[in-house]
Amino acid sequence: MPAVHFATEGDVPAPIREGVRRLREALEVPSEFPADVLAAAEEAATSPSIPALDRTDIEFVTIDPEGSMDLDQALHIERSGSGYVVHYAIADVGAWVEPGGAIDTEARLRGQTLYAPDWRAALHPPRLSEDAASLLADGTPRPAQLWTITLDSDGVQTDAQVERAMVTSRAKLTYTGVQADLNAGRASESLQLLKTVGELRLEVERERGGVSLEIPEQEVESHGDDWALHFRTPLPVEGWNAQISLLTGGAAAQIMLEGEVGLLRTLPPAEQYSIDKLRRTAKALDITWPGAMTYPELVRSLDPTKPTHLAMMNACTLLFRGAGYLAFDGAPPEGNIEHGALAMPYAHVTAPLRRLVDRFAGEICVSLCAGEAVPDWVRGALPELPKLMGASDSRAKKYERGIVDLLEALVLSGHRGKTFTGVVVDYDPGKQTGIVHLKDLAVESFVRGRRLELGEEERVRVVEADLTTGRTTFEAAG
């Protein structure tokens, strides 16, 4: 599901705010933190656990979307002979959160941070997630889980270790700013190497048969009383930066598999039905997908500057269904232990401020790399974490889908009775209903009508755009 935001801050109209409020209530999305959690966060903010290792000499920077304050990751890359060393500092939530305490208990109920256009339901109190524990560039050294990953000249990993250390972020950068600096040739050597290493890692991914999908964002713009929804073209630096996170997640999975204790992020291979449906969508969008071309090859062939290709990238999320978490303490169980899209074992460890599971997986890796026993509080949580995260992921998907539905209803609310050209991407002949994709708008919606044909263009009329429920409906106009 793509992220959604308004092009101009403060543009969020009252009906959307009210719709999001109803959605929060219906899904029981947590809002304010209990008083004891806020008090615990205030106390923790002034008394973190300080590691002995000092690596404030490394010139770390963070790269995030504009306005972000919950900064999990800081980066530095340098050359080492013909290869590279990636230093990746991850906010050490364990240095601030007491196992079994009020903050930990509340985080297990929440599971992850949920985002809406004008509001967020944070995993941890902002006093920690956007202040004390966040890797802000305010000159303050902070505890981190410091990953040191070495690569050869082809970008292939040769070693990986993680340890606790104090680090200092030197600059809070944005994707647009870093991309501009790279394009102008004024970026630092570390950021130039981000491009180099990112491209090498994309090639390593291609060779192992994997693919990482850069899900496009939907952006809402106002034109007087009219609203438009379109996909935002991702910047190349976003993909390169994502490769560093994927590199770290792959290294973490390998450490845990070798240590015979851990928590993996898994994804089963795509079912043929989903592949067939995706091929129909490609046809509907006039995108060529030869029979001999694999799904990863298709994704890499898409040009994010073309609106129909961005729509196809969004549709490709269909193959990410069935993702889950696999906990093990002892030899890993039989069955799938890989992330099917990435074509490798993978673990979530790089976003502990925003995702519960990362704190536990990070603790396991730190312990294993130090040759120490994994803490009992981590081992004891392993059986329940997949269920907690499964419930959290389910709520997050419904929440994100509900927000997209509201925004699509907003865009179409001024067009009731008007007709558009759309393409039928799914259809049930028995119910005479399906899904239509509008080529000129970043909208997919429910359609009803007799004898609709999959993959065919149809003239469809807007009959419903309900800003209360987010439901939109078209009917065949022909």
Legacy VTK file of the C-alpha trace (Angstrom):
# vtk DataFile Version 3.0
C-alpha trace
ASCII
DATASET POLYDATA
POINTS 478 float
0.000 0.000 0.000
1.520 3.362 -0.965
2.076 6.101 1.558
-0.287 9.048 1.150
0.312 12.699 1.885
-0.931 16.120 0.896
1.294 18.196 -1.359
0.806 21.292 0.822
0.998 20.974 4.581
-2.227 22.070 6.244
-4.341 21.201 3.185
-6.053 18.225 4.821
-9.782 19.019 4.561
-12.235 18.554 7.430
-14.039 15.539 5.866
-10.741 13.630 5.667
-9.843 14.492 9.247
-13.256 13.298 10.377
-13.016 10.163 8.234
-9.629 9.288 9.711
-11.038 9.817 13.206
-13.866 7.356 12.488
-11.379 4.913 11.007
-9.196 5.101 14.120
-12.189 4.370 16.308
-13.397 1.466 14.160
-9.954 -0.196 14.129
-9.197 0.712 17.747
-6.008 2.500 16.752
-4.292 3.762 19.941
-4.121 7.529 20.300
-2.843 9.150 23.477
-0.348 7.332 25.688
-1.395 6.440 29.246
0.002 8.679 31.959
2.288 5.983 33.392
3.837 5.397 29.958
4.495 9.110 29.472
6.025 9.323 32.948
8.253 6.319 32.256
9.377 7.859 28.962
10.240 11.133 30.682
12.330 9.306 33.258
14.017 7.068 30.661
14.909 10.065 28.508
17.327 11.272 31.183
18.866 7.938 32.152
19.750 5.720 29.175
22.125 2.780 29.385
25.453 4.076 28.055
27.716 1.629 26.176
31.466 1.654 26.774
32.422 1.862 23.085
32.690 5.410 21.721
32.349 5.786 17.927
31.445 9.436 17.824
34.403 9.803 15.459
32.345 8.362 12.588
30.658 11.111 10.550
27.151 9.718 10.491
24.224 11.388 8.720
20.539 10.520 8.558
18.495 10.531 5.329
14.725 10.668 5.691
11.585 12.256 4.247
11.087 15.967 4.891
9.861 16.670 8.415
10.714 13.259 9.897
11.708 13.242 13.557
11.676 9.518 14.427
15.117 8.804 12.960
16.098 5.140 13.311
19.156 4.970 11.049
22.377 6.898 10.486
24.814 6.059 7.710
28.478 6.291 6.806
30.286 4.452 3.994
34.001 4.390 3.246
36.376 2.599 0.936
38.539 -0.267 2.188
41.083 -1.366 -0.405
39.053 -2.402 -3.438
35.932 -2.908 -1.306
33.744 -0.940 1.074
32.817 -0.656 4.748
29.241 0.253 5.602
28.679 1.703 9.077
24.971 1.680 9.927
23.896 3.018 13.314
20.440 1.949 14.486
18.701 3.726 17.365
19.189 1.524 20.432
15.690 1.431 21.881
16.884 -1.166 24.396
19.049 1.505 25.997
15.917 3.445 26.936
13.102 0.891 27.385
12.966 -1.377 30.426
11.878 -4.951 29.561
8.457 -5.592 31.042
8.019 -1.942 32.016
5.199 0.424 31.089
6.730 1.508 27.752
7.474 -2.071 26.707
3.961 -3.228 27.635
2.323 -0.405 25.660
4.577 -1.009 22.646
3.495 -4.654 22.517
-0.125 -3.494 22.313
0.655 -1.077 19.466
3.099 -3.124 17.392
4.146 -0.324 15.051
3.713 3.345 14.240
0.703 4.115 12.037
0.645 7.192 9.818
-2.206 9.347 8.526
-1.930 12.558 6.450
-2.234 14.805 9.529
-1.577 12.515 12.499
0.417 9.509 13.665
-0.143 6.773 16.235
3.411 6.286 17.456
4.880 3.042 18.794
6.774 4.898 21.539
6.092 8.221 23.265
7.463 11.171 21.247
9.751 12.088 24.172
11.764 9.017 23.118
10.905 8.323 19.465
11.222 11.931 18.289
13.657 13.243 20.853
15.917 11.360 23.263
16.281 8.054 21.364
16.022 9.482 17.835
19.335 9.939 15.994
18.886 13.685 15.662
21.728 15.891 14.463
21.759 18.096 17.545
25.329 17.384 18.636
24.251 14.939 21.353
25.939 11.502 21.413
23.373 8.710 21.623
23.415 4.934 22.186
23.125 2.913 18.994
23.440 -0.604 17.681
26.344 -0.104 15.318
26.504 -2.425 12.328
29.832 -2.752 10.503
29.422 -4.591 7.217
32.270 -5.163 4.791
31.772 -5.662 1.059
34.098 -6.680 -1.745
34.548 -4.708 -4.957
31.347 -6.238 -6.393
29.252 -5.276 -3.375
29.094 -8.833 -2.015
29.077 -9.047 1.777
32.230 -10.536 3.304
31.574 -9.903 7.012
29.014 -8.343 9.359
29.083 -7.478 13.053
26.899 -5.404 15.355
27.810 -3.918 18.752
26.569 -1.236 21.077
28.307 2.134 20.735
27.834 5.843 21.279
27.410 7.740 18.001
26.695 11.285 16.904
24.721 12.247 13.799
26.355 15.192 12.039
23.500 16.162 9.682
19.765 15.566 9.207
19.390 15.183 5.447
16.408 14.634 3.172
16.075 12.475 0.073
15.442 15.489 -2.150
18.461 17.322 -0.765
20.829 14.366 -1.086
19.641 13.651 -4.626
20.206 17.277 -5.577
23.717 17.212 -4.091
24.571 13.989 -5.918
23.250 15.361 -9.208
25.278 18.555 -8.764
28.467 16.695 -7.793
28.732 18.359 -4.369
27.802 15.388 -2.151
30.286 14.068 0.418
32.386 11.008 -0.369
30.208 8.882 1.912
27.067 9.879 0.013
28.775 9.311 -3.330
29.602 5.821 -2.083
25.939 5.354 -1.139
25.183 5.613 -4.848
28.037 3.255 -5.735
27.200 0.639 -3.116
23.465 0.973 -3.708
23.879 0.208 -7.394
26.198 -2.719 -6.645
23.691 -4.164 -4.186
20.897 -3.854 -6.744
23.006 -5.968 -9.093
23.666 -8.525 -6.330
19.905 -8.661 -5.751
19.260 -9.200 -9.455
21.783 -12.030 -9.651
20.194 -13.966 -6.781
16.732 -13.595 -8.351
15.316 -11.090 -5.897
13.575 -7.770 -6.294
12.807 -4.930 -3.878
9.676 -3.008 -4.751
9.820 0.749 -4.252
6.155 1.398 -3.571
5.149 4.798 -4.982
3.545 7.426 -2.780
0.147 8.864 -3.584
0.044 12.638 -3.341
-3.073 14.774 -3.093
-3.175 18.258 -4.591
-5.890 20.890 -4.414
-7.013 22.965 -7.392
-9.541 25.356 -5.905
-12.464 23.191 -4.840
-11.187 20.274 -6.923
-8.736 17.603 -5.791
-6.297 15.438 -7.741
-4.522 12.245 -6.708
-1.348 11.092 -8.414
1.648 8.864 -7.783
4.935 10.513 -6.800
7.989 9.347 -8.686
10.540 7.914 -6.206
14.079 9.294 -6.293
17.034 7.003 -7.103
18.618 7.762 -3.699
15.583 6.247 -1.984
16.351 2.923 -3.656
20.064 3.102 -2.835
19.312 3.910 0.794
16.813 1.041 0.969
19.538 -1.328 -0.212
21.605 -0.511 2.890
18.657 -1.447 5.096
18.111 -4.669 3.123
21.823 -5.475 3.369
21.612 -5.111 7.158
18.436 -7.177 7.392
20.053 -9.962 5.382
23.144 -9.885 7.583
20.977 -10.042 10.702
19.077 -13.059 9.385
22.323 -14.919 8.696
23.677 -14.160 12.182
20.481 -15.474 13.786
20.348 -18.596 11.614
23.940 -19.437 12.504
23.203 -18.741 16.184
20.022 -20.876 16.045
17.816 -18.257 17.676
15.975 -15.435 16.034
13.053 -13.871 14.277
12.827 -13.758 10.480
10.560 -11.828 8.117
9.206 -14.364 5.630
7.171 -14.218 2.432
5.910 -17.308 0.571
6.391 -17.648 -3.181
3.652 -15.970 -5.200
0.658 -18.104 -6.171
-0.097 -18.542 -9.855
-3.490 -16.858 -9.433
-1.772 -13.687 -8.216
0.711 -13.780 -11.106
-2.166 -14.200 -13.588
-4.061 -11.285 -12.044
-0.946 -9.126 -12.200
-0.504 -9.991 -15.868
-4.083 -8.840 -16.526
-3.289 -5.561 -14.807
-0.187 -5.133 -16.983
-2.313 -5.695 -20.077
-4.877 -3.216 -18.823
-2.172 -0.589 -18.414
-0.655 -1.298 -21.861
2.564 -2.607 -20.280
4.327 -5.348 -22.217
5.064 -8.445 -20.124
6.405 -11.261 -22.326
5.670 -14.790 -21.165
9.368 -15.533 -20.659
9.919 -12.457 -18.460
9.972 -13.142 -14.706
8.273 -10.950 -12.128
11.585 -9.463 -10.866
12.558 -8.650 -14.449
9.206 -6.936 -14.988
9.620 -4.767 -11.874
13.096 -3.709 -12.969
11.764 -2.809 -16.425
9.225 -0.341 -15.042
9.935 3.351 -15.457
8.667 5.235 -12.365
8.470 8.483 -14.369
5.533 7.044 -16.349
2.161 7.200 -14.556
0.983 3.815 -15.843
4.237 2.206 -14.706
3.826 3.734 -11.250
0.315 2.298 -11.142
1.775 -1.086 -12.066
4.324 -0.845 -9.267
1.457 -0.223 -6.865
-0.396 -3.259 -8.260
2.723 -5.393 -7.748
2.142 -5.232 -4.000
-0.397 -8.009 -4.670
2.492 -10.479 -4.578
3.524 -9.352 -1.082
0.520 -10.979 0.545
1.227 -13.679 3.091
4.239 -11.977 4.673
4.798 -12.953 8.280
7.325 -13.551 11.026
9.043 -16.816 11.931
10.459 -17.145 15.455
12.824 -19.984 16.392
14.905 -20.972 19.390
17.017 -23.907 18.300
17.361 -25.216 14.771
15.025 -23.297 12.396
11.825 -25.210 11.586
11.290 -26.937 8.272
9.619 -24.958 5.525
10.070 -21.534 4.050
12.591 -19.357 5.893
13.143 -16.877 3.053
11.559 -13.656 1.985
10.210 -14.720 -1.401
10.588 -11.336 -3.114
14.118 -10.728 -1.828
15.146 -14.357 -2.485
17.079 -14.590 0.776
16.558 -14.947 4.537
15.755 -11.528 5.932
15.019 -9.899 9.291
13.630 -6.573 10.464
16.255 -4.801 12.590
16.576 -1.275 11.183
13.433 0.522 12.451
13.093 -0.129 16.216
11.598 3.294 16.933
8.659 2.478 14.629
8.348 -1.342 14.687
8.267 -3.543 17.776
9.951 -6.638 16.357
13.171 -4.806 15.419
14.111 -4.227 19.061
14.034 -7.943 19.838
15.831 -9.051 16.665
18.487 -6.395 17.236
19.065 -7.585 20.805
19.568 -11.144 19.541
22.170 -10.066 16.984
24.084 -7.928 19.512
24.226 -10.850 21.948
25.294 -13.406 19.345
28.022 -11.162 17.945
29.360 -10.582 21.479
29.350 -14.307 22.216
26.868 -13.758 25.021
23.622 -15.502 25.940
20.491 -13.983 24.452
18.606 -12.286 27.335
15.778 -14.309 28.864
13.280 -11.471 28.292
14.011 -11.679 24.552
13.812 -15.471 24.372
10.620 -15.435 26.410
8.953 -13.056 23.955
9.791 -15.024 20.803
6.695 -17.269 20.781
4.251 -14.359 20.990
5.971 -11.823 18.708
4.760 -13.295 15.372
1.166 -13.135 16.646
1.571 -9.593 17.983
3.087 -8.393 14.731
0.533 -10.291 12.652
-2.310 -8.504 14.428
-0.506 -5.172 14.123
0.192 -5.676 10.404
-3.455 -6.561 9.794
-4.636 -3.390 11.493
-2.027 -1.307 9.656
-3.153 -2.609 6.258
-6.827 -1.918 7.012
-5.912 1.543 8.282
-3.821 2.393 5.230
-6.473 1.014 2.871
-9.144 3.021 4.653
-7.141 6.225 4.292
-6.585 5.612 0.574
-10.330 4.961 0.176
-11.119 8.277 1.872
-8.732 10.190 -0.362
-10.069 8.540 -3.514
-13.580 9.481 -2.404
-12.356 13.058 -1.899
-10.921 13.191 -5.419
-14.109 11.788 -6.965
-16.594 13.708 -4.780
-16.807 16.553 -7.288
-17.286 14.202 -10.239
-20.506 12.331 -9.395
-22.332 11.470 -12.602
-19.262 12.088 -14.778
-17.727 9.399 -16.955
-14.101 8.320 -17.209
-12.152 5.809 -19.224
-11.001 2.963 -17.023
-9.601 -0.520 -17.379
-11.160 -3.550 -15.713
-8.414 -5.275 -13.686
-10.650 -7.747 -11.845
-14.177 -9.057 -12.539
-16.621 -11.594 -11.138
-19.147 -12.524 -13.887
-21.515 -14.107 -11.361
-21.821 -10.963 -9.263
-21.286 -8.657 -12.267
-18.887 -6.592 -10.175
-15.173 -5.918 -10.329
-12.358 -3.399 -9.970
-11.657 -0.604 -12.434
-8.418 1.365 -12.745
-8.698 4.916 -14.055
-5.772 5.692 -16.324
-5.911 9.454 -15.788
-6.283 9.310 -11.997
-4.374 7.334 -9.395
-7.622 5.579 -8.477
-8.820 1.972 -8.355
-12.443 1.461 -7.427
-15.431 -0.878 -7.286
-17.394 -1.140 -10.560
-20.646 -2.873 -11.437
-21.990 -3.756 -14.842
-22.880 -6.608 -17.174
-20.437 -8.211 -19.591
-17.358 -6.309 -18.461
-14.152 -7.764 -19.883
-10.884 -8.172 -17.993
-8.130 -6.015 -19.413
-10.504 -4.018 -21.616
-11.094 -0.279 -21.550
-14.566 0.711 -20.425
-16.422 3.990 -20.050
-17.529 4.120 -16.421
-19.664 6.602 -14.502
-19.130 7.767 -10.922
-22.252 6.853 -8.930
-20.909 7.038 -5.380
-18.130 8.917 -3.589
-18.914 8.805 0.105
-16.560 10.885 2.261
-18.065 9.337 5.380
-17.222 5.714 4.583
-14.626 6.195 1.833
-16.657 4.003 -0.509
-16.525 4.819 -4.218
-18.507 3.042 -6.917
-18.626 3.182 -10.702
-21.054 1.651 -13.132
-20.527 0.762 -16.764
-21.658 3.715 -18.859
-21.802 1.882 -22.180
LINES 1 479
478 0 1 2 3 4 5 6 7 8 9 10 11 12 13 14 15 16 17 18 19 20 21 22 23 24 25 26 27 28 29 30 31 32 33 34 35 36 37 38 39 40 41 42 43 44 45 46 47 48 49 50 51 52 53 54 55 56 57 58 59 60 61 62 63 64 65 66 67 68 69 70 71 72 73 74 75 76 77 78 79 80 81 82 83 84 85 86 87 88 89 90 91 92 93 94 95 96 97 98 99 100 101 102 103 104 105 106 107 108 109 110 111 112 113 114 115 116 117 118 119 120 121 122 123 124 125 126 127 128 129 130 131 132 133 134 135 136 137 138 139 140 141 142 143 144 145 146 147 148 149 150 151 152 153 154 155 156 157 158 159 160 161 162 163 164 165 166 167 168 169 170 171 172 173 174 175 176 177 178 179 180 181 182 183 184 185 186 187 188 189 190 191 192 193 194 195 196 197 198 199 200 201 202 203 204 205 206 207 208 209 210 211 212 213 214 215 216 217 218 219 220 221 222 223 224 225 226 227 228 229 230 231 232 233 234 235 236 237 238 239 240 241 242 243 244 245 246 247 248 249 250 251 252 253 254 255 256 257 258 259 260 261 262 263 264 265 266 267 268 269 270 271 272 273 274 275 276 277 278 279 280 281 282 283 284 285 286 287 288 289 290 291 292 293 294 295 296 297 298 299 300 301 302 303 304 305 306 307 308 309 310 311 312 313 314 315 316 317 318 319 320 321 322 323 324 325 326 327 328 329 330 331 332 333 334 335 336 337 338 339 340 341 342 343 344 345 346 347 348 349 350 351 352 353 354 355 356 357 358 359 360 361 362 363 364 365 366 367 368 369 370 371 372 373 374 375 376 377 378 379 380 381 382 383 384 385 386 387 388 389 390 391 392 393 394 395 396 397 398 399 400 401 402 403 404 405 406 407 408 409 410 411 412 413 414 415 416 417 418 419 420 421 422 423 424 425 426 427 428 429 430 431 432 433 434 435 436 437 438 439 440 441 442 443 444 445 446 447 448 449 450 451 452 453 454 455 456 457 458 459 460 461 462 463 464 465 466 467 468 469 470 471 472 473 474 475 476 477
